[in-house]
Amino acid sequence: MPRIKLTKTVVDAATADQEPYELRDTIIPGFLLKVTPASRKIFMVAYVAANGQRRKPAIGRFGEITVEQARTIAQDWLADVRKGKDPSAERSAARKAATVKELFGRFIDDYSDSRNKPSTVKSNRGYGKIHILPHLGQMKVPDVTRADIANLMKKMSKTPTNANRVLAVVRKMFNMAEVWGMRPDGSNPCRHVPKFPERGKTRLITDPELKRLYAYLDKAEAEGLEHPFIVLAVRLQFEFAARMSEILQLEWAWVDLDNRRIEWPDSKTGGMSKPISAEAIRLFETAPRFEDSPFVCPSIFDPNLPMSKQTYYLGWKRILERAGVPHIGTHGIRHRSATDIANSGVPVKVGMALTAHKTVTMFMRYVHTEDDPIRAAAETVAQRRQILIGGSPAVTAPAPIQEPIVSPPMLALEPVEASTAAADPKPRGLEDGKYSSRTKLGNYRPFRHRSGENRTLPPGTKHAETMQEATDVQ
């Protein structure tokens, strides 16, 4: 194997032979030129990796890169080898790396299908088909950067809630990519990518609205204005602070009236159990029932199926309109029930058991702060403060009366003649025979505006200390 200093002249002069041959450089050990029978001239570098394997990766073809450029690359690669790296293996791994499309398919099959609810799996597939794959599908998993994720979020800025859900799916995908060895640990590109603020907030059903709602439910039952199963579903959702799906999928086999308990074998947060109150027992005992239907609230047209979400939502919407209550989604029922639970004074852990929340943070998201408790708390704090400072607490009327807000009367200023006002554009304050000031109010005199006997020096100043010393000497 001939050794020669590789130069442009030498490479140009190299001719093809029947068998491929190599010309090794005398300056950089391992740097060589391979000439093939087809007259291809390829720069390569030979080395022994840290694991003992011999490597000879190609750097590039002569013509695409120059001799000096190839020699520089060979130097860099050999330096990496000395550091324990393997440039050839890294290049091979990069070529064989999975695409985001392949990662998404594995994420659905190996993770989401076995760990998520069918509805969540369906949502994940939709997010991938509509948003993730069109933007990132053809990219290699190791090549996805934080900027790529930020660009995806920017494209979805008009739908911030959906964008946040997509970000959650992508973040989990790349977490699993680290578990499966597709990316190094701690390299998730979704890290530090901020979510959009979600300004949508479920409105709380107020006390007057709740009274009108239940008054209409009573009237609807008495006069047959609504289908009994829809009215029953609304009452049960209020009673159990339940999700809509938990009521629509509820089966009679799960209801244990003897032990006053319902066992849901599966829900959004897994299996759960809730006690049955006296009102709930009354609802179950008086509920209409089809003998062959396993569901408490079956479909109106097919008792063998549960009531559809559309049927329940449209019925709830119609009930709100007829009761004179502004529209709110069915999840507003759960928010109102959770707020009633929190305001009833039960411990937080008990409230979480009633709503089937796993964390205090999630439970508190459903609890709304009402005006009356806040107003009462503010009055309590104000009265305590008055007692501490030695005053008498103000007496609060038992039923506060809303009166129009009247601004306090302004202090009357001395009239100023028109000619004076025109000559002096600055408004003049109150007169006390010694000076006028725009900042004087009542008995208050600003320090730097006081004159004569009513001028008091600001405490702590050097002049004030001098005057005090003079007074003490006298």
Number of C-alpha atoms within 10 A of each C-alpha: 7 9 13 13 14 20 13 12 9 12 19 10 9 14 13 16 12 8 9 14 15 17 20 23 19 14 12 16 15 18 25 27 27 20 21 17 13 12 13 15 22 21 25 23 25 18 20 15 19 13 9 8 9 11 16 14 16 17 21 18 17 17 9 10 13 15 20 12 13 24 21 13 16 23 17 12 20 24 12 14 17 13 10 12 16 20 17 19 13 11 12 11 12 14 10 10 17 17 19 25 20 15 20 23 15 15 20 19 12 12 15 21 14 11 11 14 16 12 10 14 18 14 15 22 18 13 19 21 15 10 19 22 17 11 17 18 18 13 15 19 21 20 14 19 13 16 12 15 20 18 12 18 23 14 12 17 14 10 13 17 17 17 21 19 15 22 22 14 21 23 18 17 23 25 19 19 24 17 12 11 9 19 19 12 11 10 16 22 20 22 11 9 14 11 15 16 9 11 8 7 7 16 16 20 21 11 11 9 16 15 13 16 20 15 12 19 24 14 13 17 14 10 9 11 14 18 12 16 21 23 20 20 22 20 19 21 21 18 18 22 25 21 20 19 15 17 22 24 20 22 19 15 12 16 20 14 14 7 9 14 16 19 16 18 11 13 14 15 10 10 11 15 15 17 17 19 13 10 12 18 17 11 16 18 11 10 14 13 17 13 8 8 17 19 23 26 30 24 20 16 8 10 18 14 16 21 25 15 13 9 13 21 15 12 17 20 18 14 23 19 12 13 18 13 17 11 15 15 12 17 16 20 26 23 26 23 23 26 23 15 20 21 15 10 9 10 10 14 13 12 22 19 15 20 20 22 17 12 10 12 9 11 21 17 11 21 19 18 12 13 9 9 11 11 11 12 12 12 16 13 11 14 17 14 14 14 12 11 8 8 11 12 15 11 8 10 7 6 6 7 7 6 6 6 6 6 6 6 6 6 9 8 10 10 8 11 8 9 8 9 13 10 8 10 8 9 9 16 16 17 13 8 6 9 13 14 16 12 13 16 12 8 6 9 16 14 12 10 15 18 12 8 6 11 13 15 15 12 9 8 9 11 12 14 13 11 12 11 11 10 9 8 7 5
